[in-house]
Amino acid sequence: MFLTDLFLGASISGLIGAVLAVPAIVTEWRSHRHEHHLPILVDIKPKWGNRHLTHRELFFVALTVHLILTTLFGAVYVVFVEYGWLFITHAPYTFFSLFMYAIGAWVVTGALIFPVIGFGVFGKKESNLAWAEILSMTLILGVILWVLVQWFQPAYFS
């Protein structure tokens, strides 16, 4: 049952992330010039490591990072629920629980994951507003995940 829940949480969260990326995908598809700011996706500078990335490569790197992080968001939440690690709320799948989890996920993403992949703390190396982009995306992801859980939740959870 745990693996099913884990796969379901990751899948739903990843699908939400894909839907949230639609504005950036449409902007990229319709754009014939170089856009320097894509909605929802974190801005990534043209030089990543020792290689100078093309505009299309930048877009695909940003989209890939976005989809990985949103998929992990749902998977890790299920792990927290299954092992009883919701130490602040102790109430799985509630609005407050997902809100607090989203704030925690934002802190972990900004303070740990982004520095590891070379974006700096809270994406400071990439953009001065990366922290706000990630926070808004994470909160939106948490709210939509909560809405979907409420919609599809079996009656025996009520």
N, C-alpha and C positions, 0 to 999 in steps of 0.2 A: 504494500500500500504506500510506503514511503516513497519508493521510486516513481510510482504513478503520480503522486502529489508533487514531487519534485519536478518531474517532466511537465506536468500541467502548469505549475507556477512559472517555470522558465518560459514555456511556450506562450502563455497569455501575456506575460510581461514583455517578451520579445516582440510579439505581435503589436502590442501597444506602442513599443518603441519604433516599430516600422511605420505605424500610422502617424506617429508624431514626426517622423522624418519626411513625410510626404511633401510638406511645403519646401523643404530643402531639395528634394528630388525634382519637384516640378520646376523650381527656380533654376536648378542646374540644367535640366533638360531644355528649357526654353531660352536659356542664356547663351548668346553667341560671343559674349565678351567675358572677361575675367571678373567674377564677383569676388569681393574680398570678405564678404560676410554672408554666411548661409544661415537661415533661420534654424533654431534648435540645435544644430550641430556645432560642436566646439570649433572655433577657428584654429587652424593649424598652419603655422608659418611655412613658406615654401622650402625652407632648408630644414630637413629632419635628419639629424646625424651628419654624415659627410655628403649626402646626396641632395641635389636640388630637385624637388618634386614638381611635376607639371600640375596644372590646375585640376585636371581630371584625377590624377593620382591623389592630390590633396583631398578632393571630394570623397574618393573611395576610402581613404584612410579614416577620415572623419566619420563617414557613415559606418564603417566597420567598428570603430571604437564605440560609437553610439549604440549600435545593436548588441555588441558584447556586453556593455555595461547595463543596458536595459534588461537583457536576458538574465544576467547574474542577479539583478535586483529581485526578480521574482523567485529565482531558485534559492537564494540565500534566505529570503523571508520564510520560505517553507521550512528550511533547516531550522531557523530560529523557532518557528511554531512547533515543529516536531520534537525538538529537544527542550522545549520550555525555556528558551533563552530570552523571552520578552520580559526582561527584568523590570522595566519601567511600568508597563501596563498590565502584564499577566493576562491579557485578554486578546487572543488571536483574532485576526480578521475584522477588528473594529476600526472605525475611522481614526481614533486617537492612536491606536497601535501602529497603523500604517503611516500616519503622519510622523510619529516619533521615529519609526524605522527609516522613513525617507530622509529626515534630518540627519540621522546617523549614517545613512548611506552616502549622503552628500559630504559629510565630514571625512569618511573613509576614502571616498573617491578623490576628494580634493587634497587631502593630507597624505595619503599613501599611494594610491594608484597613479595619479597624475605625475608625481615626481619620479616614480619608477619608469614610466614610459616617456619621460623627458619633457613633460609639459610644465614642470615647476609646480610649486605648492599652489593649489586651487587654480591651476592653469595660467599662472601669472606670466610665464614665458610666452604664452600664445596670445593672450588678450587681457586687457585690464578688466574686462567685464565677464571673463570666463566663469568666475565664481557665481555670478548672477544667472548666467545661462544654465549652468549645471543645477543650481538650486531650483530654478523655475521648472526645468525639465523633470527633476527628481520629484518635486511636489506634485506636478501634474500627473506623472506616472503613478505615484502613490494613490492619488485621488481616483484616477480611472481604474486602477486595480481594485480599490475598495468597492467602487460602484459595480464592477463586474462580479466580484465575489458575492456582493449582496444580491445581484440579479440571478446568478447561477447556484447560489448556495442551497443545498438540500434543506427541506423543512426540519429535519431532525437536528440541525445546528441552531435553530431558533430557540 
